[in-house]
Amino acid sequence: MDKRFKPLTLPEQLALRRQAIQDVAAHPEWSLSETIHHIRTSLRLTVPEFAQLTKVSARTIKDLEAGRTSGTVQTVESLLAVVGLRLGVQSQSKPQSEAPAGYSGTT
């Protein structure tokens, strides 16, 4: 835990994790770097603490947060797992106005 903050009780830590999950779910537009940074700072962890917890190097975390790399799927999974999230793929459906001419939206 970042020494700038007083130690948290277990219920307070769980509340921070729940809030981090809700924040990430509420902001699908966040980039990977924004998401990882938000999770780490929401849990009040320094980069070295987050690295030790996730078994991902501090350099990799710094590079991810700075947007210098996108990391591997395995690395991102490790970072998200701290709050119980998993990496996934989701298709983006086009709004009806962007559908090709003659497309009715039904099959």
Secondary structure as UniProt FT lines:
FT   TURN            3..4
FT   HELIX           10..26
FT   TURN            28..29
FT   HELIX           32..42
FT   TURN            43..44
FT   HELIX           47..54
FT   HELIX           58..66
FT   HELIX           73..81
FT   TURN            82..84
FT   HELIX           96..98
FT   TURN            101..102
//
